[in-house]
């Protein structure tokens, strides 16, 4: 019995030692995992191929002005050595938050809004975006249509192309002007007082080209640009 007891005690001590060793190894493993996580960070989900570290270091947002280099927000739209580029640079110096790209994006919405207001004879809704001369010119056409008993039904399909074709800036007054070319598609018909179509086709899509000039004083509290001239 004594030998059996001693044998069992020896087995128990061996098992306890093995358990202690396992705990020690587990502790070391947990320490190493935490150490690696602190250095490498955690990763969750699927990851694509790792980008080259040099490429990541050189990455810059598209519109960032690179010190000592050209401003892509300008050169994406006009030639770097053009008069328009110099004018746009002056605008950005007068108003640091100004973005040419954002302006062009907004001009497309303004173009659709003003054009459809003119077609529908509802100039009051866009009066704040027209200078006095343009408003008067548009209003005279709308009144002439009404006097003849004519009305226009138009549906705007979309702007197909936009381009900045000119810009001027006066640093003395901060007056800025930008010429933008728009090419859009729309359907349009003219009806007489009886509702009969006398011009156009309801299903025919036509392409229209306009060159509009927008003006604004840079740095002014009012952020809105006004349409100051129209052409083709």
Buried (B, 14 or more C-beta within 10 A) or exposed (E): EEEEEEEEEEEEEEEEEEEEEEEEEEEEEEEEEEEEEEEEEEEEEEEEEEEEEEEEEEEEEEBEBEEEEBBBBBBBBBEEEBEBBBBBBBBBEBBEEBBBBEBBEBBBEBBBBBBBBBBBBEBEEBEEBBBEEBBEBBBEEBEEBEEEEBBBBBEBBEBEEBEBEBBBBBEEEBBBBBBBBBEBBBBBBBBEEEEEEEEBEEEEEEEBEBBBBBBBBBEEEEEEBBBBBBEE
